[in-house]
Amino acid sequence: MSDLDYWREELMKAIATEDFIIEGRCVLIRMRDAGILKQAAYDLFIKMLVEGEGVLTEDEDDRLRELSGVAYGHCAPSFRVWNK
């Protein structure tokens, strides 16, 4: 399993939970701590959304899109994962 496959799987697990934003943010923090840059994380979300077109449920798609905003920093400053 490649690193991207691992993180994709972790993000999919997170969005399947009731508290997907909190769980997803925890995954993003682990990604950051593993040395993944903000743009690489965001690119992974884009790839997941493109590849998931017609495969993801509407709820999964919505949750991925919402969590991608956290990855990119479109959230409260105190909730941001990457500062730059």
N, C-alpha and C positions, 0 to 999 in steps of 0.2 A: 504494500500500500504506500503510495506516495504521500508526501507531506500535505499536498493540496487535497488529496482524497480523505486524509485523516481529518483535516479541518472542515471539509465539506460535511463529513459524517457528524462531527461534533456540532456544527451549526444546525443540521437537520434535527438532531436530537433536542437541541435547545428550543427550536421553534415548535416542537411537538409538546412542550410543557405549558402548563397554565400560565406560569410567570415567565414567558418566553423572552421578554425584554431583559429581565434580570439575569436569567440563565444565559441568554445570548451575549450580554455584556461580559459575563464571566469568561465565556469562550474567547471573546475579543481581547480581554485582558491577558489571557494565556497566550494568545497569538502574538500580542505585542511583546510580552515577556520572552517569547521564543525568537524574537528578532524580526517579526514580520512588520513591514511598514504599512502605514495607513492606506496608501494607494494600492498595495498588493492585496490587502484585505478587501477593499472596495471592489477591486477587479474580480476577486473570487465571487463576490455577491453577484456582479453582473454576469459572470459566466454561469453561475448556478441558475439565475433567472432565465437566461437565454436557452440553456440546455433543458431547463425544466418547463419551457413553454409547451403546454398541452399535456404535461405529465404531472406537474404540481397541482394540488388542489388550489382553489381560489384563496382559502385561508392560509395555506403555506406560502403562496405568492405574496399575499398581503404582509404576512409576518416577516418574510425575508426583506421585503422593501422597507418596512419600518425599521428593522434592525440594521439595514445598510445605512440608514440615516445616522444611526449611532456610530457606526464605523467611520463615516465620513465627517462626523462632528456636528451634524444638524440636530443638536439636542442641547439641553441645559449645560452650561459650562461645567458644572459639578459632576455631570454624567459622562463627559467626554473621556475617551480611552487614550487617544493620541492628542497631545497638546499642539503638535505642529501639523 
